[in-house]
């Protein structure tokens, strides 16, 4: 019988060998070897559950290190990690088996049980490890160093040394990837790129490796190469939402606006199909804003303000410059961004046309003598700073207006008074208020006639309260300075006071978000400086609409 069974196994006739081994096991139920033979045949036939049962019987009959390890790896393959850990612990603690210890170590690392992994690392005996196991030992120590060191420079340097040791022993894809990744984190970009270029071509079909190469190229300012690597990574593994988002912004950096718009549109569509937490909702709204900029090149701004206060010549600066919320005047402005040059990754070029007028005291009624039209160009040269340079042509309309050219420079900064979802940066919990800080500074000069110089500055400090997802209230304290100077006039005024803004958004679309914003505001203050020595109280009510 034994010779026949062995012949079946040698010839690969597994079903006959299995039937034969079952008969042997029935005949000798106390033989651990017979159960081990059955387990081996069940594994050949892909029946892991029966193989496990036979291995357990064999271990009960004759406990051995080999059987315990085999059970540990089998449970691991079956996805039953707790049972696998029990068998590896049996091998490691009872038999001091380093293979089982290494298996436990990597299970702990995958489960992010860093405390237990650190304890296991200390219990392992490097002198008993094989060369292959030493590579795993160094790689595991590097991971623990990075976790304990919280990605500090010293931790990164130490981890890099260990990953290089691991790679020298066993140059696996994981070890090669880790060396490039840590060099990237250390900002050693040229060395990281050199290591990346030396990777085998087989590594560069791995989506994670390709994505890392993309981030590396982007950090070096090579956006075209970054795009190539990101696209290749997504080709290998399409379901990478974060990478798609990073690719969209990389398209923007490379001035490929159409491709960026396509990718933002894709992510917006995907997010609209999901139930979003507050963080993802904020991401969706930022993508919608960016797509509006890319695909809707025209915008409208309407403002109208009224005041019962006396209006002096020094108070006209904001109105002449067309700054909303500055003075009791009205304006309607349209801005258009031409193709290609209109928007380039935060740099903006616009052609604007504006009609504006002063309102009569106590009302929103326009003073016909002040009506004027303006056309001009506006350029924002920096990606992150809201600095704009403009040149405008004023055309005479009302009796007290004139033809003239105006050059202007403005800078502004605002945080708060926005509809983006609010959440605590540490807990991630929603919050319903945030600080509101706004600074606006502008200077301008006319080039003809009196060549008047204009200045306007506005600072606000307050809080924004979220009354509703589409309604926010921002009370604030403010200070305004304005003035104009020419050969006939030198007028300066400074006022301070309190105000509030109530802002609503609507006309929602799934692709672009809300297209319309309406704002009603009021402020009450008093002049603290006026060059004519006749300080007065200042009250202003206004309405502003943005499309």
TORDOMAR-53004 format. One record per residue (C-alpha): x, y, z; residue number from 1; residue in three letters. Coordinates in pm, 1 decimal, always signed. Layout:
X/Y/Z/NUM/ALA .
...
//
This chain:
+0.0/+0.0/+0.0/1/UNK .
+274.9/+247.9/+96.7/2/UNK .
+466.3/+178.5/-228.5/3/UNK .
+152.0/+227.1/-437.5/4/UNK .
+66.9/+555.0/-260.1/5/UNK .
+417.5/+687.2/-311.4/6/UNK .
+400.4/+595.7/-681.7/7/UNK .
+76.8/+788.7/-723.5/8/UNK .
+233.3/+1093.7/-556.5/9/UNK .
+547.7/+1071.5/-770.1/10/UNK .
+343.0/+1051.4/-1090.5/11/UNK .
+130.1/+1346.2/-987.7/12/UNK .
-185.0/+1136.1/-984.3/13/UNK .
-316.2/+1336.8/-687.7/14/UNK .
-670.7/+1200.1/-664.3/15/UNK .
-550.3/+836.7/-655.8/16/UNK .
-277.0/+941.5/-411.6/17/UNK .
-537.3/+1112.4/-192.6/18/UNK .
-764.2/+806.8/-182.9/19/UNK .
-465.6/+591.5/-98.7/20/UNK .
-345.5/+829.6/+178.3/21/UNK .
-696.5/+842.4/+328.6/22/UNK .
-695.2/+464.8/+356.7/23/UNK .
-354.4/+477.8/+524.2/24/UNK .
-469.2/+743.8/+769.5/25/UNK .
-777.5/+540.4/+857.9/26/UNK .
-559.4/+240.7/+912.7/27/UNK .
-308.1/+434.3/+1128.5/28/UNK .
-503.7/+724.4/+1289.7/29/UNK .
-229.1/+785.9/+1551.5/30/UNK .
+39.1/+843.5/+1288.1/31/UNK .
+126.5/+1212.9/+1256.8/32/UNK .
+312.4/+1140.7/+931.4/33/UNK .
-1.7/+1003.1/+766.1/34/UNK .
-192.4/+1322.8/+851.0/35/UNK .
+94.5/+1532.9/+720.5/36/UNK .
+84.9/+1337.7/+394.2/37/UNK .
-289.5/+1398.1/+366.2/38/UNK .
-238.8/+1771.2/+438.8/39/UNK .
+20.7/+1791.3/+161.7/40/UNK .
-215.8/+1631.3/-88.9/41/UNK .
-505.9/+1854.2/+10.8/42/UNK .
-281.4/+2155.8/-46.7/43/UNK .
-188.9/+2025.3/-391.6/44/UNK .
-559.6/+2002.8/-470.6/45/UNK .
-626.8/+2351.1/-330.0/46/UNK .
-840.8/+2239.8/-34.6/47/UNK .
-685.4/+2451.6/+238.3/48/UNK .
-956.0/+2390.7/+497.0/49/UNK .
-902.3/+2012.5/+497.1/50/UNK .
-526.0/+2063.2/+485.7/51/UNK .
-552.9/+2275.2/+799.7/52/UNK .
-755.7/+2005.9/+978.2/53/UNK .
-497.7/+1741.0/+896.2/54/UNK .
-208.4/+1964.6/+1006.0/55/UNK .
-378.3/+2034.0/+1337.9/56/UNK .
-430.4/+1660.9/+1397.4/57/UNK .
-65.9/+1597.1/+1311.1/58/UNK .
+47.2/+1866.1/+1557.8/59/UNK .
-174.3/+1726.0/+1833.6/60/UNK .
-23.3/+1382.1/+1777.4/61/UNK .
+335.2/+1502.5/+1746.6/62/UNK .
+403.8/+1873.8/+1812.2/63/UNK .
+680.8/+2006.0/+1591.0/64/UNK .
+821.7/+2338.5/+1481.9/65/UNK .
+771.5/+2265.6/+1111.2/66/UNK .
+401.5/+2183.8/+1157.5/67/UNK .
+340.1/+2490.8/+1375.9/68/UNK .
+499.8/+2716.4/+1114.2/69/UNK .
+308.6/+2548.9/+834.6/70/UNK .
-16.1/+2613.1/+1021.9/71/UNK .
+81.8/+2974.3/+1082.8/72/UNK .
+148.4/+3041.6/+715.3/73/UNK .
-165.1/+2850.0/+611.0/74/UNK .
-387.4/+3054.4/+844.0/75/UNK .
-218.4/+3367.5/+710.9/76/UNK .
-306.2/+3266.0/+354.5/77/UNK .
-665.7/+3204.0/+463.5/78/UNK .
-680.4/+3557.5/+606.3/79/UNK .
-730.8/+3432.0/+962.9/80/UNK .
-460.7/+3651.7/+1113.4/81/UNK .
-535.8/+3594.5/+1482.4/82/UNK .
-499.3/+3217.6/+1441.8/83/UNK .
-181.5/+3268.5/+1236.3/84/UNK .
-38.2/+3483.8/+1516.2/85/UNK .
-113.0/+3211.1/+1771.7/86/UNK .
+79.5/+2950.6/+1574.3/87/UNK .
+372.8/+3183.7/+1504.1/88/UNK .
+385.8/+3274.0/+1873.8/89/UNK .
+391.6/+2901.8/+1954.0/90/UNK .
+689.5/+2854.0/+1721.3/91/UNK .
+872.1/+3163.8/+1841.0/92/UNK .
+818.7/+3126.0/+2214.5/93/UNK .
+839.8/+2748.0/+2243.3/94/UNK .
+1102.2/+2676.5/+1978.3/95/UNK .
+1284.7/+3013.4/+1948.6/96/UNK .
+1220.5/+3002.8/+1573.6/97/UNK .
+1335.3/+3329.6/+1410.9/98/UNK .
+1129.9/+3264.5/+1095.5/99/UNK .
+813.1/+3267.2/+1303.0/100/UNK .
+935.1/+3576.7/+1487.0/101/UNK .
+989.3/+3758.4/+1156.9/102/UNK .
+643.6/+3653.6/+1038.4/103/UNK .
+492.1/+3792.4/+1359.3/104/UNK .
+691.4/+4112.3/+1321.6/105/UNK .
+551.8/+4184.0/+976.0/106/UNK .
+197.3/+4096.2/+1082.6/107/UNK .
+228.0/+4356.3/+1361.0/108/UNK .
+363.8/+4615.7/+1119.3/109/UNK .
+76.7/+4556.6/+875.1/110/UNK .
-168.2/+4593.7/+1163.8/111/UNK .
+18.0/+4910.4/+1274.7/112/UNK .
+68.6/+4754.6/+1618.6/113/UNK .
+400.1/+4935.6/+1654.4/114/UNK .
+441.2/+4871.9/+2027.8/115/UNK .
+423.0/+4492.7/+1981.1/116/UNK .
+641.7/+4512.4/+1670.0/117/UNK .
+907.2/+4702.1/+1865.5/118/UNK .
+897.7/+4439.6/+2140.9/119/UNK .
+936.3/+4159.0/+1884.5/120/UNK .
+1225.6/+4336.4/+1716.3/121/UNK .
+1407.1/+4348.4/+2050.9/122/UNK .
+1339.5/+3977.2/+2112.2/123/UNK .
+1474.8/+3865.7/+1775.5/124/UNK .
+1834.3/+3743.2/+1767.0/125/UNK .
+2010.0/+3887.2/+1456.7/126/UNK .
+2287.1/+3629.1/+1492.8/127/UNK .
+2034.0/+3351.4/+1420.6/128/UNK .
+1876.5/+3520.5/+1118.3/129/UNK .
+1952.1/+3420.1/+763.3/130/UNK .
+2075.9/+3679.7/+514.6/131/UNK .
+1725.4/+3707.7/+368.6/132/UNK .
+1578.1/+3752.2/+715.0/133/UNK .
+1835.8/+4018.6/+800.0/134/UNK .
+1708.4/+4222.6/+504.9/135/UNK .
+1356.6/+4201.3/+652.1/136/UNK .
+1496.1/+4285.5/+995.8/137/UNK .
+1658.1/+4608.9/+869.7/138/UNK .
+1348.8/+4706.3/+671.6/139/UNK .
+1124.9/+4651.7/+975.2/140/UNK .
+1360.4/+4851.4/+1198.0/141/UNK .
+1349.2/+5136.0/+944.7/142/UNK .
+968.3/+5139.5/+953.5/143/UNK .
+966.8/+5149.7/+1333.2/144/UNK .
+1225.8/+5429.1/+1333.2/145/UNK .
+1008.4/+5636.9/+1102.7/146/UNK .
+704.8/+5576.9/+1324.6/147/UNK .
+883.0/+5661.5/+1650.2/148/UNK .
+1073.5/+5955.1/+1502.7/149/UNK .
+761.3/+6117.0/+1359.7/150/UNK .
+936.8/+6170.5/+1023.4/151/UNK .
+1207.2/+6391.1/+1180.3/152/UNK .
+1529.9/+6448.1/+988.1/153/UNK .
+1725.5/+6221.5/+1222.9/154/UNK .
+1465.4/+5945.0/+1194.2/155/UNK .
+1466.2/+5970.5/+816.0/156/UNK .
+1846.4/+5950.8/+802.9/157/UNK .
+1850.9/+5645.6/+1031.0/158/UNK .
+1572.9/+5475.6/+834.1/159/UNK .
+1755.9/+5545.2/+508.0/160/UNK .
+2065.3/+5368.6/+641.6/161/UNK .
+1859.1/+5062.3/+734.2/162/UNK .
+1671.6/+5053.8/+403.6/163/UNK .
+2005.1/+5068.4/+221.7/164/UNK .
+2136.2/+4779.2/+434.9/165/UNK .
+1823.5/+4580.5/+351.3/166/UNK .
+1860.8/+4658.1/-19.0/167/UNK .
+2227.8/+4554.1/-15.9/168/UNK .
+2128.9/+4212.5/+118.2/169/UNK .
+1809.7/+4166.5/-81.4/170/UNK .
+1729.4/+4416.3/-354.1/171/UNK .
+1352.2/+4372.4/-350.9/172/UNK .
+1107.4/+4616.8/-510.4/173/UNK .
+992.6/+4727.1/-163.2/174/UNK .
+1347.0/+4803.1/-45.6/175/UNK .
+1432.2/+4991.3/-364.0/176/UNK .
+1108.3/+5191.2/-339.9/177/UNK .
+1174.0/+5276.6/+25.4/178/UNK .
+1521.4/+5416.3/-49.4/179/UNK .
+1379.6/+5652.0/-314.9/180/UNK .
+1088.7/+5750.0/-93.7/181/UNK .
+1301.3/+5840.7/+209.4/182/UNK .
+1547.8/+6038.1/-6.3/183/UNK .
+1245.7/+6229.1/-139.8/184/UNK .
+1123.6/+6296.1/+214.3/185/UNK .
+1472.8/+6419.8/+305.3/186/UNK .
+1445.3/+6663.7/+11.9/187/UNK .
+1754.0/+6510.3/-145.6/188/UNK .
+1583.9/+6536.2/-481.7/189/UNK .
+1874.5/+6487.1/-718.0/190/UNK .
+1992.5/+6172.6/-540.5/191/UNK .
+1634.2/+6045.3/-521.6/192/UNK .
+1591.5/+6103.0/-895.9/193/UNK .
+1918.5/+5921.5/-966.8/194/UNK .
+1801.9/+5625.2/-757.1/195/UNK .
+1466.7/+5630.3/-935.2/196/UNK .
+1630.1/+5627.0/-1277.6/197/UNK .
+1836.0/+5321.9/-1173.3/198/UNK .
+1527.8/+5119.8/-1077.6/199/UNK .
+1468.1/+4812.7/-1294.6/200/UNK .
+1207.2/+4860.9/-1564.6/201/UNK .
+987.9/+4604.4/-1388.0/202/UNK .
+964.9/+4839.1/-1085.5/203/UNK .
+840.8/+5118.9/-1309.8/204/UNK .
+524.6/+4931.0/-1391.5/205/UNK .
+421.9/+4947.1/-1025.7/206/UNK .
+157.1/+5221.2/-974.0/207/UNK .
+299.8/+5333.0/-638.2/208/UNK .
+653.3/+5358.0/-778.2/209/UNK .
+531.8/+5555.7/-1080.8/210/UNK .
+334.5/+5790.1/-855.8/211/UNK .
+641.2/+5844.1/-635.6/212/UNK .
+841.1/+5926.2/-949.4/213/UNK .
+574.2/+6178.1/-1044.0/214/UNK .
+590.4/+6354.4/-709.9/215/UNK .
+968.0/+6356.6/-734.5/216/UNK .
+959.1/+6515.6/-1080.8/217/UNK .
+700.7/+6771.1/-966.8/218/UNK .
+913.2/+6870.3/-667.7/219/UNK .
+1196.2/+6943.9/-910.7/220/UNK .
+969.6/+7159.2/-1126.5/221/UNK .
+957.6/+6913.3/-1417.5/222/UNK .
+580.1/+6914.5/-1458.8/223/UNK .
+580.1/+6742.0/-1797.3/224/UNK .
+773.1/+6444.9/-1658.2/225/UNK .
+550.6/+6440.0/-1348.9/226/UNK .
+242.3/+6426.8/-1573.2/227/UNK .
+389.2/+6140.1/-1775.2/228/UNK .
+458.2/+5935.4/-1461.7/229/UNK .
+122.0/+6016.1/-1300.4/230/UNK .
-63.4/+5920.4/-1619.4/231/UNK .
+132.6/+5594.5/-1643.8/232/UNK .
+50.0/+5513.1/-1280.1/233/UNK .
-320.9/+5574.9/-1342.9/234/UNK .
-303.5/+5360.6/-1655.4/235/UNK .
-169.3/+5073.1/-1444.7/236/UNK .
-417.9/+5134.8/-1163.3/237/UNK .
-708.1/+5366.7/-1257.2/238/UNK .
-871.4/+5375.1/-912.7/239/UNK .
-642.0/+5631.3/-744.0/240/UNK .
-858.5/+5928.3/-646.0/241/UNK .
-587.7/+6125.5/-465.9/242/UNK .
-348.1/+6083.4/-756.1/243/UNK .
-612.7/+6204.6/-1001.1/244/UNK .
-652.4/+6517.3/-790.3/245/UNK .
-277.6/+6576.3/-777.3/246/UNK .
-258.0/+6521.1/-1152.7/247/UNK .
-527.2/+6787.9/-1204.0/248/UNK .
-320.6/+7044.2/-1013.2/249/UNK .
-6.6/+6934.2/-1198.4/250/UNK .
-187.1/+6998.6/-1527.8/251/UNK .
-258.3/+7349.3/-1396.7/252/UNK .
+108.6/+7401.7/-1312.5/253/UNK .
+198.7/+7294.5/-1668.0/254/UNK .
-65.1/+7536.3/-1809.9/255/UNK .
-265.3/+7246.9/-1954.5/256/UNK .
-599.2/+7396.1/-1853.1/257/UNK .
-820.4/+7173.7/-2069.1/258/UNK .
-674.5/+6853.7/-1925.3/259/UNK .
-696.8/+7001.1/-1573.9/260/UNK .
-1063.9/+7085.7/-1631.2/261/UNK .
-1135.1/+6730.9/-1751.9/262/UNK .
-973.6/+6582.1/-1442.6/263/UNK .
-1150.6/+6821.9/-1202.7/264/UNK .
-1479.7/+6745.3/-1376.8/265/UNK .
-1414.1/+6371.0/-1334.4/266/UNK .
-1342.2/+6408.6/-962.6/267/UNK .
-1644.8/+6636.2/-912.6/268/UNK .
-1869.4/+6377.7/-1078.5/269/UNK .
-1724.1/+6100.2/-859.1/270/UNK .
-1761.6/+6301.5/-538.0/271/UNK .
-2120.1/+6392.8/-625.8/272/UNK .
-2203.3/+6020.2/-627.3/273/UNK .
-2074.2/+5969.8/-272.6/274/UNK .
-2191.0/+6046.4/+77.4/275/UNK .
-1929.0/+6303.7/+178.6/276/UNK .
-1782.8/+6386.6/+516.2/277/UNK .
-1707.3/+6750.9/+586.2/278/UNK .
-1348.3/+6723.5/+460.9/279/UNK .
-1456.1/+6569.0/+129.5/280/UNK .
-1733.0/+6830.4/+96.9/281/UNK .
-1471.6/+7104.5/+128.3/282/UNK .
-1262.1/+6931.8/-136.9/283/UNK .
-1562.8/+6912.8/-370.8/284/UNK .
-1634.0/+7284.6/-333.2/285/UNK .
-1270.9/+7377.1/-402.6/286/UNK .
-1275.0/+7164.3/-717.3/287/UNK .
-1599.3/+7330.3/-828.1/288/UNK .
-1445.8/+7674.3/-776.6/289/UNK .
-1141.6/+7578.6/-978.9/290/UNK .
-1354.8/+7441.6/-1261.2/291/UNK .
-1560.8/+7763.9/-1266.4/292/UNK .
-1240.1/+7959.6/-1318.1/293/UNK .
-1125.5/+7727.9/-1596.0/294/UNK .
-1452.9/+7701.1/-1786.7/295/UNK .
-1643.3/+8024.1/-1715.8/296/UNK .
-1412.3/+8307.4/-1826.1/297/UNK .
-1658.7/+8588.5/-1759.0/298/UNK .
-1770.0/+8735.0/-1425.0/299/UNK .
-2000.5/+9015.4/-1313.9/300/UNK .
-1985.3/+9235.1/-1005.9/301/UNK .
-2261.0/+9476.3/-903.0/302/UNK .
-2240.2/+9712.3/-606.1/303/UNK .
-2467.6/+9983.9/-475.0/304/UNK .
-2422.9/+10182.0/-153.9/305/UNK .
-2604.7/+10459.3/+27.0/306/UNK .
-2511.9/+10688.3/+315.0/307/UNK .
-2668.2/+10973.6/+513.9/308/UNK .
-2320.4/+11103.9/+593.5/309/UNK .
-2156.1/+11409.2/+439.4/310/UNK .
-1926.5/+11312.8/+152.6/311/UNK .
-1601.6/+11504.8/+129.1/312/UNK .
-1349.4/+11508.1/-151.3/313/UNK .
-1112.1/+11279.6/+36.7/314/UNK .
-1386.0/+11015.6/+55.2/315/UNK .
-1412.4/+10980.4/-321.8/316/UNK .
-1092.7/+10773.5/-364.0/317/UNK .
-1262.7/+10436.6/-314.4/318/UNK .
-1550.9/+10530.4/-542.1/319/UNK .
-1322.9/+10653.8/-822.7/320/UNK .
-1124.8/+10330.3/-797.4/321/UNK .
-1450.6/+10133.8/-804.9/322/UNK .
-1384.6/+9948.5/-478.7/323/UNK .
-1705.4/+9784.6/-348.6/324/UNK .
-1806.0/+9868.7/+9.6/325/UNK .
-1578.2/+10174.8/+12.0/326/UNK .
-1822.7/+10462.0/-48.9/327/UNK .
-2186.7/+10541.7/-133.0/328/UNK .
-2162.8/+10478.7/-505.2/329/UNK .
-2286.2/+10228.0/-760.9/330/UNK .
-2098.2/+10020.4/-1014.9/331/UNK .
-2143.6/+9734.3/-1257.1/332/UNK .
-1828.6/+9560.4/-1374.6/333/UNK .
-1776.4/+9275.9/-1617.3/334/UNK .
-1440.4/+9096.2/-1641.2/335/UNK .
-1331.6/+8854.8/-1914.7/336/UNK .
-1029.7/+8625.5/-1919.8/337/UNK .
-913.3/+8554.5/-2276.2/338/UNK .
-815.3/+8198.2/-2375.4/339/UNK .
-465.0/+8070.6/-2296.9/340/UNK .
-330.8/+8384.3/-2127.6/341/UNK .
-638.8/+8452.1/-1916.7/342/UNK .
-558.3/+8196.9/-1649.2/343/UNK .
-225.0/+8026.0/-1590.9/344/UNK .
-209.8/+7845.0/-1257.6/345/UNK .
-325.2/+8134.1/-1041.0/346/UNK .
-184.4/+8406.9/-1264.6/347/UNK .
-470.6/+8602.1/-1416.0/348/UNK .
-506.0/+8845.0/-1705.8/349/UNK .
-844.0/+9016.3/-1746.0/350/UNK .
-1009.0/+9269.2/-1972.0/351/UNK .
-1261.8/+9470.5/-1772.5/352/UNK .
-1541.2/+9715.0/-1844.8/353/UNK .
-1712.8/+9911.7/-1570.9/354/UNK .
-1984.9/+10170.0/-1532.5/355/UNK .
-1990.9/+10367.6/-1206.7/356/UNK .
-2158.1/+10664.9/-1045.3/357/UNK .
-2190.9/+10839.8/-710.7/358/UNK .
-2523.9/+10814.7/-529.8/359/UNK .
-2707.4/+11110.7/-383.0/360/UNK .
-2698.6/+11154.9/-8.7/361/UNK .
-2952.5/+10945.7/+185.1/362/UNK .
-3044.2/+10729.7/-116.5/363/UNK .
-2942.5/+10480.7/-381.7/364/UNK .
-3039.3/+10733.5/-649.0/365/UNK .
-2750.1/+10792.7/-894.6/366/UNK .
-2615.6/+11142.6/-942.3/367/UNK .
-2622.6/+11179.2/-1323.0/368/UNK .
-2334.9/+11428.4/-1318.1/369/UNK .
-2101.7/+11152.7/-1191.9/370/UNK .
-2181.5/+10873.7/-1437.8/371/UNK .
-1871.0/+10734.4/-1605.5/372/UNK .
-1758.4/+10430.3/-1806.7/373/UNK .
-1419.5/+10262.8/-1785.4/374/UNK .
-1241.2/+9992.2/-1980.0/375/UNK .
-906.4/+9844.7/-1889.0/376/UNK .
-666.3/+9559.0/-1831.5/377/UNK .
-584.8/+9386.2/-1505.8/378/UNK .
-298.2/+9146.5/-1438.5/379/UNK .
-230.2/+8924.3/-1137.0/380/UNK .
+133.7/+8813.5/-1178.5/381/UNK .
+172.1/+8587.2/-875.2/382/UNK .
+14.0/+8249.0/-812.4/383/UNK .
-50.1/+8284.8/-438.6/384/UNK .
-40.4/+8657.9/-364.1/385/UNK .
-347.5/+8859.1/-461.8/386/UNK .
-146.0/+9145.8/-611.5/387/UNK .
-300.7/+9306.2/-918.6/388/UNK .
-172.2/+9569.3/-1158.8/389/UNK .
-416.1/+9755.7/-1378.4/390/UNK .
-438.3/+10016.3/-1650.9/391/UNK .
-778.4/+10176.5/-1718.7/392/UNK .
-921.9/+10432.0/-1955.5/393/UNK .
-1187.8/+10661.6/-1808.7/394/UNK .
-1441.8/+10811.6/-2051.0/395/UNK .
-1626.0/+11131.7/-1975.2/396/UNK .
-1992.8/+11082.4/-1898.4/397/UNK .
-2146.3/+11319.5/-1643.8/398/UNK .
-2062.5/+11686.4/-1626.4/399/UNK .
-1804.7/+11651.4/-1347.7/400/UNK .
-1619.1/+11357.5/-1502.7/401/UNK .
-1333.3/+11362.2/-1753.7/402/UNK .
-1135.9/+11151.5/-1998.1/403/UNK .
-822.1/+11016.8/-1835.5/404/UNK .
-585.8/+10721.2/-1794.4/405/UNK .
-544.2/+10553.4/-1454.4/406/UNK .
-266.2/+10319.0/-1344.0/407/UNK .
-340.8/+10118.7/-1030.4/408/UNK .
-185.2/+9858.5/-801.4/409/UNK .
-378.1/+9667.0/-535.5/410/UNK .
-310.1/+9393.8/-283.1/411/UNK .
-556.4/+9210.6/-62.2/412/UNK .
-572.9/+8925.7/+185.2/413/UNK .
-883.6/+8762.4/+332.9/414/UNK .
-948.6/+8468.6/+561.0/415/UNK .
-1298.0/+8389.7/+681.0/416/UNK .
-1623.2/+8528.3/+537.3/417/UNK .
-1626.7/+8221.6/+311.4/418/UNK .
-1867.2/+7934.5/+245.6/419/UNK .
-1615.2/+7650.0/+253.2/420/UNK .
-1711.2/+7392.2/+520.7/421/UNK .
-1555.8/+7460.8/+858.5/422/UNK .
-1398.6/+7189.0/+1071.2/423/UNK .
-1147.0/+7166.2/+1351.6/424/UNK .
-801.9/+7090.0/+1209.4/425/UNK .
-718.1/+6852.4/+1495.5/426/UNK .
-1042.7/+6667.8/+1569.0/427/UNK .
-1201.9/+6694.2/+1224.0/428/UNK .
-1531.3/+6791.1/+1390.4/429/UNK .
-1753.6/+7052.3/+1221.0/430/UNK .
-1745.9/+7403.6/+1366.1/431/UNK .
-1976.7/+7696.3/+1295.2/432/UNK .
-1745.6/+7997.2/+1325.3/433/UNK .
-1398.1/+8115.4/+1230.6/434/UNK .
-1194.3/+8437.6/+1253.9/435/UNK .
-1251.1/+8693.6/+980.8/436/UNK .
-951.7/+8900.8/+875.0/437/UNK .
-947.7/+9122.4/+567.9/438/UNK .
-681.3/+9363.8/+442.2/439/UNK .
-710.0/+9570.9/+125.3/440/UNK .
-460.8/+9831.3/+1.0/441/UNK .
-470.0/+10013.1/-332.5/442/UNK .
-295.6/+10307.3/-492.7/443/UNK .
-360.6/+10469.4/-827.4/444/UNK .
-246.2/+10763.6/-1036.9/445/UNK .
-411.9/+10948.6/-1322.1/446/UNK .
-177.0/+11033.9/-1608.3/447/UNK .
-360.8/+11333.6/-1755.3/448/UNK .
-500.8/+11669.4/-1638.4/449/UNK .
-435.1/+11711.5/-1264.7/450/UNK .
-256.4/+11373.7/-1244.2/451/UNK .
-427.5/+11296.7/-915.8/452/UNK .
-282.7/+11028.5/-687.4/453/UNK .
-539.9/+10811.9/-507.4/454/UNK .
-503.8/+10584.9/-206.1/455/UNK .
-746.2/+10354.5/-28.8/456/UNK .
-688.0/+10107.7/+257.1/457/UNK .
-940.3/+9893.5/+445.0/458/UNK .
-880.5/+9656.3/+738.3/459/UNK .
-1139.6/+9434.4/+906.9/460/UNK .
-1117.8/+9203.9/+1208.1/461/UNK .
-1412.0/+8994.5/+1319.5/462/UNK .
-1576.1/+8652.0/+1318.5/463/UNK .
-1770.4/+8459.0/+1058.3/464/UNK .
-2070.3/+8257.1/+1180.3/465/UNK .
-2223.5/+7981.1/+968.7/466/UNK .
-2600.0/+8030.2/+1002.4/467/UNK .
-2673.2/+7784.5/+723.2/468/UNK .
-2466.4/+7607.9/+454.4/469/UNK .
-2570.3/+7893.0/+223.9/470/UNK .
-2582.3/+8184.6/+469.4/471/UNK .
-2300.3/+8341.2/+673.5/472/UNK .
-2287.1/+8642.0/+906.3/473/UNK .
-1962.1/+8831.1/+967.5/474/UNK .
-1960.9/+9109.1/+1229.4/475/UNK .
-1635.9/+9306.0/+1232.6/476/UNK .
-1445.0/+9608.0/+1352.8/477/UNK .
-1293.6/+9811.7/+1073.5/478/UNK .
-1062.3/+10096.8/+989.9/479/UNK .
-1046.4/+10279.9/+657.1/480/UNK .
-794.0/+10528.9/+526.5/481/UNK .
-835.0/+10718.6/+198.9/482/UNK .
-690.3/+11018.6/+29.2/483/UNK .
-612.9/+11199.4/-294.7/484/UNK .
-340.7/+11441.2/-387.0/485/UNK .
-281.2/+11674.7/-678.9/486/UNK .
-163.6/+12029.6/-738.9/487/UNK .
-490.9/+12166.6/-597.7/488/UNK .
-581.6/+11916.2/-328.2/489/UNK .
-424.3/+11725.4/-42.9/490/UNK .
-703.2/+11537.9/+131.6/491/UNK .
-677.3/+11249.0/+378.4/492/UNK .
-938.7/+11084.7/+600.9/493/UNK .
-925.9/+10794.0/+844.5/494/UNK .
-1230.0/+10636.8/+1006.4/495/UNK .
-1294.4/+10342.2/+1235.5/496/UNK .
-1604.1/+10164.9/+1357.5/497/UNK .
-1814.4/+9850.6/+1354.9/498/UNK .
-1995.0/+9668.8/+1078.9/499/UNK .
-2154.9/+9343.4/+969.5/500/UNK .
-2195.7/+9147.9/+649.0/501/UNK .
-2468.9/+8896.7/+565.2/502/UNK .
-2382.1/+8683.2/+264.7/503/UNK .
-2597.1/+8431.8/+76.4/504/UNK .
-2512.4/+8196.3/-209.6/505/UNK .
-2739.6/+8023.6/-460.7/506/UNK .
-2801.3/+7911.4/-819.4/507/UNK .
-2640.7/+7574.4/-744.8/508/UNK .
-2512.5/+7341.4/-1016.5/509/UNK .
-2353.2/+7000.3/-955.4/510/UNK .
-2059.7/+7082.0/-1179.7/511/UNK .
-1975.2/+7439.3/-1080.0/512/UNK .
-2134.8/+7471.4/-737.5/513/UNK .
-2305.4/+7802.1/-656.5/514/UNK .
-2283.0/+8064.7/-930.1/515/UNK .
-2436.2/+8360.8/-744.7/516/UNK .
-2346.9/+8540.1/-421.9/517/UNK .
-2544.7/+8824.7/-266.9/518/UNK .
-2412.4/+9031.8/+21.7/519/UNK .
-2583.4/+9295.3/+234.1/520/UNK .
-2362.1/+9492.4/+469.1/521/UNK .
-2364.7/+9794.0/+694.7/522/UNK .
-2111.7/+9983.9/+896.6/523/UNK .
-2116.5/+10268.0/+1147.4/524/UNK .
-1802.8/+10459.7/+1237.9/525/UNK .
-1646.4/+10795.0/+1304.2/526/UNK .
-1359.0/+10981.6/+1146.7/527/UNK .
-1047.3/+10994.5/+1360.6/528/UNK .
-860.9/+11210.4/+1110.2/529/UNK .
-976.0/+11451.9/+842.1/530/UNK .
-753.4/+11712.8/+679.8/531/UNK .
-1032.5/+11975.1/+689.3/532/UNK .
-1054.8/+11941.4/+1071.9/533/UNK .
-1424.1/+11856.7/+1061.9/534/UNK .
-1451.7/+11494.4/+1166.6/535/UNK .
-1795.3/+11342.2/+1120.5/536/UNK .
-1974.2/+11013.8/+1177.5/537/UNK .
-1983.8/+10768.0/+889.5/538/UNK .
-2267.9/+10532.3/+802.8/539/UNK .
-2281.5/+10312.9/+493.0/540/UNK .
-2531.5/+10053.2/+374.8/541/UNK .
-2460.9/+9842.9/+70.2/542/UNK .
-2560.7/+9554.8/-154.5/543/UNK .
-2318.2/+9350.8/-360.2/544/UNK .
-2383.5/+9072.7/-611.6/545/UNK .
-2122.4/+8843.9/-771.4/546/UNK .
-2171.1/+8605.4/-1058.6/547/UNK .
//
